[in-house]
Amino acid sequence: MVTDALLKTEFEKFKSIPFPKDSSDNEILSEIFFDLVQYDSYIAGTIDKLLSGQIVDNKELIYEVQFETRLAEFIDKTENSNDKVLAKEYLEYLSSIKSLLEISLSRK
């Protein structure tokens, strides 16, 4: 069982993770980056809301797997090694979001 205190600790750890940079000229990767920025903001706001005692529907805490799919497809198709590295950094950051959401869904 995950307590509010543990969720708060994990959220603080998550917030200390550096957000990946948008250093690509690739239009597709830049679009994914901006979607990731919005998703990250949404998740952070939802977790803040949860920790402040407000009611949050579990549907708001579901991981959006389409980011992984888009990034995996991009990695498979691109020939630019720098863009591949950047896309993998985005995937790594998404993994942190996924872990945080799993913890928040285990909260009682």
C-alpha positions in Angstrom: 0.0 0.0 0.0 1.3 3.4 -1.0 0.8 6.2 1.5 0.5 9.9 0.7 3.9 10.4 2.3 5.5 7.9 0.0 3.8 9.3 -3.1 4.9 12.8 -2.1 8.5 11.5 -1.7 8.4 9.8 -5.1 6.8 13.0 -6.7 9.7 15.1 -5.3 12.2 12.6 -6.8 10.4 12.8 -10.1 10.4 16.6 -10.1 14.2 16.5 -9.6 14.7 14.6 -12.8 16.0 17.0 -15.5 13.5 17.4 -18.4 14.9 16.3 -21.7 15.9 19.1 -24.1 14.4 19.8 -27.5 17.7 20.0 -29.5 16.4 18.5 -32.8 15.5 20.2 -36.0 13.3 17.2 -36.8 9.7 18.3 -37.0 8.2 14.9 -35.8 10.5 14.8 -32.8 9.8 18.4 -31.9 6.1 17.7 -32.0 6.6 14.7 -29.7 8.7 17.0 -27.4 5.9 19.5 -27.2 3.3 16.8 -26.5 5.6 15.5 -23.8 5.8 18.9 -22.2 2.0 19.1 -22.1 1.7 15.6 -20.7 4.3 16.2 -18.1 2.5 19.4 -17.0 -0.8 17.6 -16.9 0.6 14.7 -14.8 2.4 17.0 -12.4 -0.8 19.0 -11.9 -2.9 15.9 -11.4 -0.4 14.5 -8.8 -0.4 17.9 -7.0 -4.1 17.9 -7.0 -4.1 14.4 -5.5 -1.6 15.3 -2.8 -3.6 18.3 -1.8 -6.5 16.1 -1.0 -8.7 16.8 -4.0 -10.5 14.0 -5.6 -8.8 12.6 -8.7 -10.5 10.0 -10.9 -8.1 7.1 -11.6 -8.7 7.7 -15.3 -6.6 10.8 -14.9 -3.7 8.7 -13.8 -3.6 6.3 -16.7 -0.3 6.1 -18.6 -0.6 7.2 -22.2 1.2 4.5 -24.1 0.9 6.3 -27.5 4.1 8.3 -26.6 6.1 5.1 -26.4 4.6 3.9 -29.7 5.4 7.2 -31.5 8.9 7.3 -30.2 9.6 3.6 -31.0 8.3 4.2 -34.5 10.5 7.3 -34.8 13.6 5.5 -33.6 13.0 2.7 -36.1 12.5 5.1 -39.0 15.1 7.8 -38.4 18.7 7.5 -39.6 19.9 10.4 -37.6 21.9 9.1 -34.7 21.5 12.3 -32.6 17.7 12.1 -33.0 17.7 8.5 -31.9 19.6 9.4 -28.8 17.2 12.2 -28.0 14.2 10.0 -28.6 15.6 7.4 -26.2 16.0 10.2 -23.6 12.3 11.0 -24.1 11.5 7.3 -23.6 13.6 7.3 -20.4 11.7 10.3 -19.1 8.4 8.7 -20.0 9.5 5.7 -17.9 9.8 8.0 -14.9 6.2 9.3 -15.6 5.0 5.7 -15.9 6.5 4.7 -12.6 5.0 7.7 -10.8 1.6 6.9 -12.2 1.9 3.3 -11.1 2.7 4.5 -7.6 -0.2 6.9 -7.6 -2.6 4.2 -8.7 -1.4 2.0 -5.8 -2.3 4.7 -3.3 -4.8 3.9 -0.6 
